Amino acid sequence: MNKVYKWIDSIQSMFFPPLCLLCGQRTEGPADLCPGCYDDLPWIPHACVRCGLPLPWDTPLCGTCLKRPPTQERTRVLWHYTPPVSGLIAALKFRGQLPCARLLGELMSFTLQDIPRPDCLLPILLHPKRYRERGFNQSTEIARPVSRNLNIPLRPDLCRRLRSTPPQRELDAKHRLTNLRGVFAAKKEVRGLHIALVDDVMTTGATVQEVAATLKGAGAGRIEAWILARA
């Protein structure tokens, strides 16, 4: 399938040269982003390795994780949730602009290409009702090019969402934690696996922690979180 994808990409590039999704200029690389806009992305230079919280200096752990580390062993976050990244994510989630998912996934795979590979990728899942309303899961669409480029199996089937909940963005930090208790269930297949969770935005980290706790409870091994942006 990788050969098929490369052939399709070459045909598309021949007849439809990629344009930067931010400024509209023609791009030379495979991602739909020009070098100037790439350099302007709000990269996070230093972050806590456990929760991904941006830090002003290069230190492994933030104060909170020194006292109460989250369930996941590692969180890798690319950017601050500020323009233009916030605009790309909003265009994907709320206006259905799927090319943004391809771009964001390509950038994630490029950034993380040299790290140790997990056994599989697990996108944070939507409840079926929310999926029907939106028509797609943004985390799955972001994870597809990561899976393809890094040759890591994409396994959204390993976990399911048992009930619909109010959107996390509508709740304060305290209620974000209680909102997700008992929401997820994992298959026995996760036992011993090194799993990377993929999501678009992390705010308090409640969703990632709940999924990680569910996977650990089912016997999973190492859990990482691969996140586009930290709010």
C-alpha positions in Angstrom: 0.0 0.0 0.0 2.9 2.4 0.7 3.9 2.1 -3.0 0.3 2.9 -4.0 0.3 6.0 -1.8 3.7 7.2 -3.2 2.4 6.7 -6.8 -0.8 8.7 -6.1 1.3 11.4 -4.4 3.6 11.7 -7.4 0.6 12.0 -9.8 -1.0 14.6 -7.7 2.2 16.6 -7.4 2.6 16.5 -11.2 -0.8 17.9 -12.1 -1.8 19.7 -8.8 1.4 21.2 -7.3 1.0 21.5 -3.5 0.1 24.9 -2.2 0.8 26.2 1.3 -2.4 25.9 3.4 -1.4 29.1 5.3 -0.2 31.5 2.7 -1.1 29.9 -0.7 2.4 29.9 -2.0 3.6 26.8 -4.0 5.6 24.4 -1.8 8.5 22.2 -2.8 8.2 19.4 -0.2 5.5 16.8 0.4 3.8 18.8 3.1 1.3 21.5 2.2 3.4 24.2 4.0 6.0 26.5 2.7 9.4 26.9 4.5 8.6 30.4 5.8 5.3 29.3 7.4 7.0 26.2 8.7 9.5 28.4 10.5 6.7 30.5 12.0 5.0 27.6 13.7 4.8 28.0 17.5 7.2 25.2 18.4 7.7 24.2 22.0 11.4 24.1 22.8 11.2 22.7 26.3 8.4 20.7 27.9 7.8 18.3 30.8 8.5 14.8 29.5 5.5 13.3 31.4 2.7 15.8 30.8 4.0 18.0 27.9 3.6 21.2 29.8 5.8 23.9 28.2 8.6 25.0 30.5 10.9 28.1 30.3 14.0 26.0 30.6 15.3 22.5 29.7 14.3 20.3 32.7 12.7 16.9 32.5 9.8 17.3 34.9 7.4 20.1 35.9 6.6 20.6 39.6 3.2 18.8 39.4 4.7 15.7 37.8 7.4 15.5 40.4 4.7 15.1 43.0 1.9 13.3 41.0 3.1 12.1 37.6 0.3 11.1 35.1 -0.3 7.6 34.0 1.4 7.9 30.6 5.2 7.6 30.7 5.9 10.2 28.1 4.0 13.1 26.4 5.4 14.5 23.2 3.9 17.9 22.1 4.9 19.8 19.1 3.4 23.3 19.4 1.7 25.9 21.6 -2.0 26.1 20.8 -1.8 29.5 19.2 -2.1 30.8 15.6 -1.5 29.5 13.0 -1.7 26.0 14.5 -5.0 26.7 16.4 -6.5 27.9 13.1 -5.5 24.7 11.3 -7.0 22.5 14.0 -10.2 24.6 14.2 -10.5 24.4 10.4 -10.2 20.6 10.6 -12.5 20.0 13.6 -15.3 22.5 12.9 -15.2 23.1 9.2 -14.2 19.6 8.0 -11.1 20.7 6.1 -9.4 17.3 6.0 -6.3 18.6 4.1 -5.4 20.2 7.4 -5.3 16.7 9.0 -2.9 15.5 6.3 -0.6 18.5 6.9 -0.6 18.2 10.7 0.0 14.4 10.5 2.8 14.8 8.0 4.5 17.4 10.3 4.0 15.1 13.3 5.6 12.1 11.5 8.5 14.3 10.3 9.1 15.7 13.8 9.0 12.3 15.5 10.7 10.1 12.9 13.9 9.5 14.9 12.3 8.4 18.2 11.8 4.7 19.3 8.7 3.3 17.6 5.7 2.1 19.7 3.9 -1.1 18.7 0.9 0.8 17.5 -0.9 4.2 17.4 -4.3 4.7 19.1 -6.2 7.9 18.2 -8.3 9.3 21.0 -11.8 8.2 20.0 -15.1 10.0 19.7 -18.4 8.5 20.8 -20.3 7.1 17.8 -22.9 9.9 18.2 -20.3 12.6 18.0 -18.7 10.8 15.1 -22.0 10.7 13.2 -22.5 14.4 13.8 -19.0 15.4 12.6 -18.5 12.7 10.0 -14.9 11.9 11.0 -12.6 11.7 14.0 -9.9 14.4 13.7 -7.5 12.3 15.8 -7.8 9.4 13.5 -7.3 11.6 10.4 -4.2 13.1 11.9 -2.8 9.6 12.9 -3.3 8.2 9.3 -0.2 9.9 7.7 1.8 9.3 10.9 1.0 5.6 10.7 1.8 5.4 7.0 5.0 7.4 7.1 6.5 5.8 10.2 5.2 2.3 9.4 3.4 2.0 12.7 0.0 0.1 12.8 -3.0 2.2 13.4 -5.3 0.5 16.0 -8.4 2.5 16.8 -10.1 -0.8 17.6 -8.1 -1.4 20.8 -10.3 1.0 22.8 -13.9 2.2 22.6 -15.9 5.0 24.1 -18.8 3.7 26.1 -20.9 6.9 26.4 -21.1 10.4 25.1 -20.0 13.2 27.4 -20.1 17.0 27.2 -17.1 18.5 25.3 -14.1 19.0 27.5 -13.6 22.5 26.3 -16.9 23.5 28.0 -15.8 22.3 31.4 -13.4 23.6 34.1 -10.4 21.6 35.2 -12.2 19.9 38.1 -15.1 18.7 36.0 -12.9 17.6 33.1 -11.6 14.8 35.3 -15.0 13.6 36.6 -16.5 14.0 33.1 -14.5 11.1 31.7 -14.5 8.5 34.5 -15.5 5.1 33.2 -16.0 6.4 29.7 -13.4 4.1 27.9 -13.0 0.4 27.7 -9.9 -1.5 26.3 -9.5 -4.9 24.7 -7.4 -7.6 26.2 -5.1 -7.3 23.1 -3.5 -4.3 24.6 -1.6 -6.5 27.2 2.1 -5.7 27.1 1.9 -3.3 24.2 3.8 0.0 23.8 1.0 2.3 22.7 1.2 5.9 21.5 -2.1 7.9 21.9 -2.6 10.5 19.2 -4.7 13.7 19.7 -4.9 17.2 18.5 -5.0 19.4 21.6 -4.1 18.8 25.3 -5.4 21.2 27.9 -5.5 19.6 31.4 -4.5 16.2 30.0 -7.7 14.6 31.6 -8.6 12.7 28.4 -5.2 11.3 27.8 -4.8 10.2 31.5 -8.2 8.5 31.5 -7.4 6.5 28.3 -3.9 5.7 29.6 -5.4 4.5 32.9 -7.9 2.3 31.0 -5.2 0.8 28.9 -2.9 0.2 31.9 -5.8 -1.4 33.7 -6.2 -3.8 30.8 -2.5 -4.8 31.0 -0.9 -2.4 28.5 2.9 -1.8 28.8 4.3 1.6 28.0 1.9 4.4 27.1 2.9 7.6 25.4 0.9 10.6 24.1 1.7 12.2 20.8 -0.1 15.6 20.8 -0.1 18.4 18.2 -0.6 21.3 20.5 -0.7 22.2 24.3 -3.2 24.8 25.4 
